[in-house]
């Protein structure tokens, strides 16, 4: 047997072995390459995840920073707007305060400029109306209140002089007359209210009655409220303003009374010195003196008229007034005409001399 078959067999085995080895090596190489690719992919994925996470963190930080900056800018803008609004409100309030002060000062000047009690009463009604919205002035006559002037009650009190309220039914107004002090109420607090037709029609509105005094006696009352169509301000100082006006009006009434008295006395004295006709001066002085008796003693006058004994009930007051009259009026005028007695009959006795009665 020659070596050729053996060699051929060996060569074939070697070829098979080489082929198997090549396959195995190729498979190993491919497996190694596959593992390397997977690892690279995993590494790349990990890198992408890490990069995305870092980017997200950076974006979150940037967003948070921007939000913080925006909130700071917004807070600063709000603070600036609030400060500007407060400044504008303060300016508006200052303007409103000045307007209210100017209005109140103008009302006080109007009272000071009044040349008669009638003018002063009219000025007071108008001034209280400007402060509150509705106002009425009533005179105290015995046990009744008689309307004099109103503003703001046009629909329900078209003519204030026709308004007559018994004090017993005047509620808030009667309280001011009896105590000599301001009285206030709302429609819901249970306190005495103004009577119809002056009553408030809303629970959140307020009314005030302030007395007008002359020589310590209440001669009139001003009632004011923010009812009706009046523009309502909360809080508001209009009740205090109305009280202030009533107090100032009282002093004006006293000054007007004193001024009239001085004028009448001066007219009488000048006429006497000049020797001219001074009947009118004496008549005016008598009218003033008797009118003051009626003004300050209205209730007694009413009782004296009912009982026809005015001289008895008002003897001291009549005697004092007559003495003042005789001190100022020259004797030749008094002997020619008794203007004082005529005025007693006209003013106190309402034209009926029988109501004077006999002197006690």
Number of C-alpha atoms within 10 A of each C-alpha: 5 6 8 9 10 11 11 11 12 12 12 12 12 12 12 12 12 12 12 12 12 12 12 12 12 12 12 12 12 12 12 12 12 12 12 12 12 12 12 12 12 12 12 12 12 12 12 12 12 12 12 12 12 12 12 12 12 12 12 12 12 12 12 12 12 12 12 12 12 12 12 12 12 12 12 12 12 12 12 12 12 12 12 12 12 12 12 12 12 12 12 12 12 12 12 12 12 12 12 17 13 12 15 21 13 13 20 19 12 18 26 18 13 17 14 15 17 13 13 21 24 19 22 27 26 22 25 31 24 21 25 27 22 25 29 27 29 27 21 24 21 17 14 18 23 21 22 21 25 27 21 25 19 11 7 11 18 14 14 19 15 12 15 16 20 16 19 11 13 21 19 24 29 27 22 24 25 11 11 18 15 24 23 21 19 21 18 13 11 8 13 17 26 26 16 12 11 20 16 22 11 13 11 13 17 21 24 26 31 29 32 30 21 19 11 10 14 21 24 25 26 29 30 32 30 25 24 15 9 16 9 15 10 5 6 11 12 22 22 13 18 29 23 16 25 26 16 16 24 23 18 22 24 15 15 18 17 12 14 18 17 13 15 22 22 15 19 24 19 14 18 19 9 9 10 9 11 18 17 14 21 28 20 20 28 26 19 21 23 22 16 15 19 19 15 17 17 18 15 16 25 18 14 21 18 11 13 20 21 26 22 15 19 18 14 11 16 20 12 11 19 17 11 15 22 15 13 19 23 18 11 9 16 15 9 9 13 13 21 24 14 17 22 25 18 15 15 24 23 13 14 14 16 13 19 24 17 11 11 8
